[in-house]
Amino acid sequence: MKVVWAFGISLLAAFYISSAMVVGWAESSEKVTEFEPVSLEDASYIDLMDEINRLMSVQPADIEDAETAKETFDRFENMVRGLVKINDLETAAKLANHARKLFPDQVRTAFLAGWVKGLEGNHKEAIDLLLEGLGEKTDILPDPDSTTQSEIKTTLAGFLIESGNAEEAVTYLKELTQDESAGALAHYLAGLAYHQTGDAYQCAKSYKQALQIDENLASPNDYLVYAWAEDKLNRPKRSDSILDKGIERFPMEPGLYFNRAANHEVMGSSREAFYDYQMEMLVGGEASAFSEEAQKRINKILSIQAKLPSPDKDLMNVAFYIKAHEQLANIDPAQFEDEAALKKQYERMDSYLDKVLEGVREPHPFLIYLKAERLMEKESYDQAVNWLEKATEDFPGQVLFEMKLAQVYAKQGKQEKSEKLIREAQLAAPDHWIVRETLGPNQTQLTEQGLGADF
């Protein structure tokens, strides 16, 4: 049985495949070389414009000898790469094109102009320029160790992949990755290309090599593609470890928990699948297409468990807790005549979750979320803080825990701690439902009065 990977589900296909193409590989092309682009973030506007104007005014007659040629182009390249880093592609393109006119048949100018064209989205022109560069000269602008040639092939392959020509890209990437000194980017792009061509073995091999060199290249989608390749090779345990890493790096990304849950189902781990599908709904919220599918799979798991002679006790206890919690949430204690009976119902509900937690050393994030939420309902804020502070340490970047902790801090009057967490969450996941819920309907910045009264 194979996992039905999320990016293969109808409308989600286009989103996930395209997201792999815009992860920023092209902006990272300087990783192919030792070149360090100039930092323009701290440069004054006047100094920056002066240097740009000086470069744009350079004419062929100004380039007197080989040394001047090299120094001039180095200034162009330095500025172009710096402008790309601050996303000023328009100015970067003007400079790259001017450099190309000054040195029209040189490998290095072909790369620079083609690279920026591709970043602007002009893939056809970029590919044409880069192909020209493969056969151009290095007499005026030397290319030591053919570094720029490698950059051209790597970048060309990337734009070919983005243009849907993965098979052609593979021809360049094979050559590049055969070199033991090949950088992470070449292996990474090979992973994307082999995924498009359906070669699961080479896809998995390429991703493994790329992420061993530079894990930061990977987007959330890359972990899905990598896990897909391992699944195709009937290696679900490897898929699972890959998705573990994806969730660790991108804990708020919809789809990762869903795919890990599906993988758990394949491995026969219904309980872990159940927990992961629940986390998917918390991470994605109601608007996510994954959440709808996750709920269907949760229902299916529960239906199967109910028919088993020996269902999973922990799974069913958590399910009983969730159901009881939903039922009791609709009861107004003030209108409930028998307070003792109502108290017993709450105690019974709590016992379901506590039984499960007592039997595990490292609770699943979903169980932690349920426990913290319940402690907050009971106004047991000190206990809630203990659970949530540990959760934020164990699962960094998990905004669900950070926002719950912010709410508890506010209840305790710890406004500074609360506001710090909320500001961080606003930056990490500004549109997430729990951030909106915490800030309230106005969705404004935190006020000096604090948030305690809003919770």
C-alpha positions in Angstrom: 0.0 0.0 0.0 1.4 3.4 -1.0 0.7 6.7 0.8 -1.5 9.1 -1.1 0.7 12.1 -0.8 -1.1 15.3 -0.2 0.4 17.2 -3.2 -1.3 14.5 -5.3 -4.8 15.4 -4.1 -6.7 17.2 -6.9 -6.5 21.0 -6.4 -3.5 20.8 -4.1 -1.2 19.4 -6.8 -0.6 22.8 -8.5 0.1 24.5 -5.2 2.7 22.1 -3.9 4.5 21.4 -7.2 4.7 25.2 -7.9 5.9 25.9 -4.3 8.9 23.7 -5.0 9.9 26.0 -7.8 9.9 29.2 -5.9 11.8 28.3 -2.7 14.6 30.7 -3.6 17.2 28.3 -5.2 18.0 30.9 -7.8 18.6 33.7 -5.3 21.0 31.2 -3.6 23.1 30.6 -6.6 26.0 32.5 -5.1 26.5 29.4 -2.9 28.0 27.7 -6.0 31.0 30.0 -5.6 33.1 31.6 -2.9 31.7 34.9 -4.0 30.3 37.1 -1.2 27.8 39.7 -2.4 28.0 43.2 -1.1 25.7 44.0 1.8 23.5 46.9 0.8 21.2 46.9 3.8 23.3 49.4 5.6 24.5 51.5 2.6 23.2 55.0 2.4 20.8 55.7 -0.4 23.0 58.5 -1.8 26.1 56.3 -1.8 24.2 53.5 -3.4 22.8 55.6 -6.2 26.2 57.2 -6.8 27.8 53.8 -7.4 24.9 52.7 -9.6 25.1 55.8 -11.7 28.8 55.5 -12.0 28.5 51.9 -13.3 25.7 52.8 -15.7 27.9 55.6 -17.2 30.8 53.3 -18.0 31.6 53.2 -21.7 33.8 50.7 -23.7 36.4 53.5 -24.1 36.8 53.7 -20.3 38.1 50.1 -20.1 41.8 50.6 -21.0 43.3 47.2 -20.2 42.7 43.7 -18.8 43.0 44.8 -15.2 40.5 47.6 -15.6 38.1 45.2 -17.3 38.3 42.8 -14.4 37.9 45.5 -11.8 35.0 47.1 -13.6 33.1 43.8 -14.0 33.7 42.8 -10.4 32.0 46.1 -9.3 29.1 45.3 -11.6 28.8 41.7 -10.3 29.1 42.8 -6.7 26.4 45.4 -7.0 24.0 43.1 -9.0 24.3 40.3 -6.4 23.8 42.8 -3.6 20.7 44.3 -5.3 19.3 40.8 -5.8 19.7 40.2 -2.1 17.5 43.2 -1.3 15.1 42.2 -4.1 15.7 45.2 -6.4 15.6 43.1 -9.6 14.8 46.1 -11.8 18.0 47.9 -11.1 19.9 44.6 -11.0 18.7 43.8 -14.5 19.7 47.3 -15.8 23.2 46.8 -14.5 23.6 43.2 -15.7 22.4 44.2 -19.2 24.8 47.1 -19.3 27.7 44.8 -18.3 26.6 42.5 -21.0 26.9 45.3 -23.6 30.4 46.2 -22.3 31.6 42.6 -22.5 29.2 41.0 -25.0 30.9 37.7 -25.6 32.1 36.8 -22.1 31.0 33.8 -20.0 30.6 35.9 -16.8 28.4 38.5 -18.3 26.2 35.9 -19.9 25.7 34.3 -16.6 25.0 37.5 -14.7 22.4 38.7 -17.3 20.8 35.3 -17.7 20.5 34.8 -13.9 18.7 38.1 -13.3 16.4 37.5 -16.3 15.4 34.2 -14.8 14.8 35.8 -11.4 12.5 38.3 -13.1 10.5 35.4 -14.5 11.8 35.6 -18.1 12.8 32.0 -18.3 13.0 31.7 -22.0 15.4 34.7 -22.4 17.3 33.5 -19.3 17.8 30.0 -20.8 18.8 31.5 -24.2 21.4 33.7 -22.5 22.8 30.9 -20.4 23.1 28.6 -23.3 25.0 31.3 -25.2 27.3 31.6 -22.2 28.3 27.9 -22.3 30.2 28.6 -25.5 31.6 32.0 -24.8 35.0 33.4 -24.0 37.0 34.0 -20.9 39.9 36.0 -22.5 38.8 39.4 -21.1 37.0 38.2 -17.9 38.8 35.1 -16.8 36.8 32.3 -15.2 39.3 30.5 -12.8 38.5 26.8 -12.4 35.5 27.2 -14.7 33.5 28.4 -11.7 31.1 30.5 -13.8 30.6 27.6 -16.2 29.4 25.5 -13.2 27.1 28.4 -12.1 25.7 28.6 -15.6 24.9 24.9 -15.8 23.4 24.9 -12.3 21.2 27.9 -13.0 20.3 26.8 -16.5 19.1 23.5 -15.0 17.0 25.3 -12.4 15.3 27.5 -15.0 14.7 24.5 -17.3 13.0 22.7 -14.4 10.8 25.8 -13.8 10.0 25.7 -17.5 8.9 22.1 -17.3 12.0 20.7 -19.1 13.2 18.5 -16.4 14.7 15.9 -18.7 16.9 18.5 -20.4 17.9 19.8 -16.9 19.0 16.3 -15.9 21.7 16.3 -18.6 23.4 19.2 -17.0 22.8 18.1 -13.5 24.3 14.6 -14.1 27.5 16.2 -15.2 27.6 18.6 -12.2 26.8 16.0 -9.5 29.4 13.5 -10.8 32.0 15.9 -9.4 32.7 15.1 -5.8 33.0 18.8 -5.0 29.4 19.5 -6.3 27.6 21.9 -4.1 24.2 21.4 -2.4 22.3 23.3 -5.0 23.2 21.0 -7.9 22.1 17.9 -5.9 18.9 19.8 -4.7 17.9 20.7 -8.3 18.6 17.2 -9.3 16.1 16.1 -6.7 13.5 18.4 -8.2 14.3 17.3 -11.7 14.1 13.6 -11.0 10.8 14.1 -9.2 9.4 15.6 -12.3 10.7 12.7 -14.4 9.4 10.2 -11.9 12.7 8.7 -11.0 12.2 8.0 -7.3 15.6 6.4 -6.7 17.6 9.3 -8.1 15.2 11.8 -6.5 15.8 10.4 -3.0 19.5 10.0 -3.6 19.8 13.6 -4.7 17.8 15.1 -1.9 19.8 13.1 0.7 23.1 14.5 -0.7 21.7 18.0 -1.0 20.3 18.2 2.6 23.4 16.6 4.1 25.4 19.5 2.6 22.9 22.4 3.3 19.6 21.6 4.9 18.5 25.2 4.6 17.9 24.8 0.9 14.8 22.7 1.6 11.3 24.1 1.6 8.3 22.4 3.3 7.4 20.9 -0.1 10.9 19.4 -0.5 10.3 17.3 2.5 7.1 16.0 0.9 8.8 15.3 -2.4 11.7 13.6 -0.6 9.3 11.5 1.5 7.3 10.6 -1.6 10.4 9.3 -3.3 11.2 7.1 -0.3 7.7 5.8 -0.2 7.9 4.9 -3.9 10.9 2.8 -3.0 8.9 1.0 -0.2 10.9 2.7 2.5 8.2 4.1 4.8 10.5 4.4 7.8 12.7 6.7 5.9 9.7 8.6 4.7 8.7 9.0 8.4 12.1 10.3 9.5 12.1 12.8 6.6 8.6 14.1 7.6 9.8 14.3 11.2 12.5 16.6 10.1 10.2 18.6 7.9 7.8 19.1 10.9 10.7 20.0 13.1 11.8 22.8 10.7 8.4 23.9 9.6 6.0 23.1 12.5 3.3 25.5 11.2 3.2 24.3 7.5 0.0 22.6 6.4 0.4 19.2 4.8 3.4 17.9 6.7 1.4 16.4 9.7 -1.1 15.1 7.2 1.5 13.3 5.2 3.1 11.9 8.2 -0.2 10.7 9.5 -0.9 8.9 6.1 2.6 7.3 6.4 1.7 6.1 10.0 -1.4 4.5 8.6 0.7 2.6 6.1 3.0 1.4 8.9 0.0 0.3 11.0 0.4 3.1 13.6 -3.3 4.2 13.8 -2.8 6.0 17.1 0.1 8.2 15.8 -1.9 8.8 12.6 -4.9 9.9 14.7 -2.8 12.3 16.6 -1.1 13.7 13.5 -4.4 14.2 11.7 -5.6 16.1 14.7 -2.5 18.3 14.7 -3.0 18.9 11.0 -6.4 20.4 11.7 -5.0 22.6 14.4 -2.1 23.8 12.2 -4.1 24.3 9.1 -7.4 25.5 10.6 -10.8 25.2 9.0 -9.8 26.9 5.8 -7.2 24.3 4.9 -8.1 21.6 2.4 -5.9 19.3 4.4 -8.1 19.7 7.5 -11.2 18.5 5.7 -9.4 15.4 4.5 -7.8 14.9 7.9 -11.3 14.8 9.5 -12.5 12.2 7.1 -9.5 10.0 7.9 -10.0 10.5 11.6 -13.5 9.3 11.2 -12.3 6.3 9.2 -9.8 5.4 11.9 -12.4 5.6 14.7 -14.8 3.5 12.6 -12.2 0.8 12.1 -11.2 0.9 15.8 -14.8 0.5 17.0 -15.1 -2.7 15.0 -11.9 -4.3 16.4 -12.2 -6.9 19.2 -9.2 -5.1 21.0 -9.1 -1.4 19.9 -6.2 0.8 20.8 -7.0 1.9 24.4 -5.0 5.2 24.3 -6.5 6.2 20.9 -10.1 5.5 22.1 -9.5 7.2 25.5 -8.4 10.4 23.6 -11.4 10.0 21.3 -13.7 9.7 24.3 -12.1 12.8 25.9 -12.7 14.8 22.7 -16.3 13.7 22.4 -17.0 14.4 26.1 -15.3 17.8 25.9 -17.5 18.8 23.0 -20.6 17.7 24.8 -19.8 19.4 28.1 -18.8 22.6 26.3 -22.5 23.0 25.2 -23.8 22.7 28.8 -24.4 25.8 30.9 -23.4 24.9 34.4 -25.8 27.5 35.8 -28.7 25.6 34.3 -27.5 22.2 35.4 -29.5 21.1 38.4 -27.3 18.4 39.7 -23.9 20.0 40.3 -22.4 16.8 41.7 -23.4 14.8 38.6 -21.9 17.5 36.4 -18.6 17.5 38.4 -18.4 13.7 38.0 -18.9 14.1 34.2 -15.9 16.5 34.1 -13.8 14.2 36.3 -14.6 11.2 34.1 -13.7 13.3 31.0 -10.4 14.3 32.5 -9.6 10.7 33.5 -9.6 9.7 29.8 -6.8 12.1 28.9 -4.9 11.6 32.2 -4.8 7.8 31.7 -3.1 8.3 28.4 -0.6 10.9 29.6 0.4 8.8 32.6 1.5 6.0 30.2 3.8 8.1 27.9 7.2 9.7 28.6 7.1 12.0 25.6 3.6 13.0 24.9 2.6 13.8 21.3 2.1 17.6 20.7 -1.7 17.0 20.3 -1.9 15.5 23.7 0.0 18.4 25.2 -2.3 20.9 23.4 -5.4 19.1 24.9 -3.9 19.1 28.4 -2.8 22.7 28.3 -6.2 23.8 27.0 -8.0 21.9 29.7 -5.8 23.3 32.5 -6.6 26.8 31.2 -10.3 26.0 31.3 -9.9 25.0 34.9 -7.9 28.2 35.6 -4.9 26.0 36.7 -2.6 28.6 35.2 0.6 27.5 37.0 0.2 24.0 35.8 -0.6 25.2 32.3 2.6 27.3 32.3 4.7 24.3 33.2 3.2 22.2 30.4 3.5 25.0 27.8 6.9 26.3 28.7 8.3 22.8 28.3 6.3 22.4 25.0 7.8 25.6 23.6 11.3 24.3 24.4 10.6 20.8 23.0 8.8 22.1 19.9 10.4 25.4 18.9 8.4 27.5 16.4 5.1 25.8 17.2 2.9 28.8 17.4 0.0 26.9 18.9 1.9 26.4 22.1 3.4 29.9 22.0 0.0 31.6 21.7 -1.5 29.4 24.5 1.4 30.3 26.7 0.9 34.0 25.8 -2.7 33.7 26.9 -1.8 32.1 30.2 0.9 34.7 30.9 -1.7 37.4 30.3 -4.0 35.8 32.8 -1.2 35.8 35.3 -0.5 39.5 34.7 2.8 38.8 33.0 2.1 41.2 30.2 5.7 41.7 29.0 6.2 37.9 28.5 2.8 37.6 26.8 3.4 40.4 24.4 6.8 39.2 23.5 5.4 35.8 22.5 2.6 37.4 20.5 4.9 39.7 18.6 7.1 36.7 17.6 4.0 34.7 16.6 2.8 37.7 14.5 6.0 37.5 12.5 6.1 33.7 12.2 2.4 33.1 11.3 0.5 36.4 11.0 -2.6 34.9 9.4 -2.9 31.8 11.5 -6.3 31.4 13.2 -4.8 31.2 16.7 -3.0 34.5 16.3 -6.2 36.1 15.0 -8.2 34.6 17.9 -5.7 35.8 20.4 -5.5 39.4 19.1 -9.3 39.6 18.6 -11.3 41.0 15.7 -9.4 44.2 15.3 -6.1 42.5 14.2 -4.2 45.5 15.4 -0.8 45.7 17.0 -0.5 45.2 20.7 -1.5 48.2 22.8 0.2 49.6 25.8 -2.8 48.5 27.9 -1.9 44.8 27.3 -4.1 41.8 26.5 -5.1 40.4 29.8 -8.7 41.6 29.6 -9.2 40.1 26.2 -8.6 36.5 27.2 
